[in-house]
């Protein structure tokens, strides 16, 4: 799956994350948000933690 900057993704632990920076193909710096919309933390996540992309900045045609 192609993940870009500022995409919103769902994590396997049911939290959501906004991708803030892309380091390499499978490593991202993200802001983690819980189910109530409160920021939990900002940390690095890897591709294996991501369940799916909820919202992409631009749609692919």
C-alpha positions as CSV (number, residue, x, y, z in Angstrom):
1,X,0.0,0.0,0.0
2,X,1.2,3.5,-0.9
3,X,1.3,5.8,2.1
4,X,2.0,9.6,1.6
5,X,2.6,12.5,3.9
6,X,-0.6,13.6,5.8
7,X,-2.5,10.4,5.1
8,X,-4.7,9.2,8.0
9,X,-4.2,5.5,8.7
10,X,-5.8,3.0,11.1
11,X,-3.4,1.0,13.3
12,X,-3.9,-2.6,14.3
13,X,-4.4,-1.5,18.0
14,X,-7.5,0.5,16.8
15,X,-5.9,3.9,17.2
16,X,-5.5,6.2,14.2
17,X,-2.4,8.1,13.1
18,X,-1.6,11.0,10.8
19,X,1.6,10.5,8.9
20,X,3.8,13.6,9.5
21,X,7.1,12.4,7.9
22,X,8.3,9.5,5.8
23,X,11.8,8.2,6.6
24,X,12.0,5.2,4.3
25,X,9.5,3.0,2.5
26,X,8.4,1.2,5.7
27,X,9.1,3.7,8.5
28,X,7.0,6.8,9.3
29,X,6.8,9.5,12.0
30,X,3.2,9.9,13.0
31,X,0.9,11.5,15.5
32,X,-1.1,8.8,17.2
33,X,-4.8,9.6,18.1
34,X,-7.1,7.5,20.2
35,X,-10.8,6.7,19.6
36,X,-12.0,9.9,21.2
37,X,-9.7,12.1,19.1
38,X,-7.1,12.9,21.8
39,X,-3.5,12.9,20.8
40,X,-1.7,10.0,22.6
41,X,1.9,10.6,21.3
42,X,4.1,11.3,18.4
43,X,6.4,8.4,17.5
44,X,7.9,6.3,14.7
45,X,5.7,3.5,13.3
46,X,6.4,0.8,10.8
47,X,4.4,-0.6,8.0
48,X,3.5,-3.8,10.0
49,X,1.5,-1.7,12.5
50,X,-0.8,-0.2,9.8
51,X,-4.1,-1.9,9.1
52,X,-5.3,0.3,6.2
53,X,-5.4,3.9,4.9
54,X,-8.6,5.8,6.0
55,X,-8.1,9.1,4.2
56,X,-5.5,10.0,1.6
57,X,-4.5,13.6,0.7
58,X,-5.1,12.9,-3.0
59,X,-7.1,10.2,-4.7
60,X,-5.4,8.2,-7.4
61,X,-7.2,8.5,-10.7
